[in-house]
Amino acid sequence: MRHCLRLRARWLFLVLGCAVFISGCAIQLGAPFKTDQVPSIQVGKTTQAEVMGFFGQPTSRGVKDGRPLWTYLFARLSLGGTATGTLLSIEFDDQGVVHGYSYVPY
């Protein structure tokens, strides 16, 4: 009986260890978003509703210098240490119109 429990425990640890190793092969942050719409952003013209239509829900929302700031982030880090992704930060004025933005593919 004890031998059977030990065997099951070993298999469980082996399966869990493999799952952790496999899931550790690539770490993903955020969700992919359509970067082809980035050139459509116009400072002083594009609204929050339009940005939402282009990219969906932001990864995070915050405030910068008293203005709303939306951030879209998608990053993937492989086991070999290679990082790829995109970062889009959009700052809005008090009327919900784009005040400025930055886009960094890496």
Secondary structure, DSSP 8 states (H G I E B T S, - for coil): -HHHHHHHHHHHHHHHHHHHHHHTTEEEEE----GGGGGG--TTT-BHHHHHHHH-S-SEEEEETTEEEEEEEEEEEETTS-EEEEEEEEEE-TTSBEEEEEEEE-
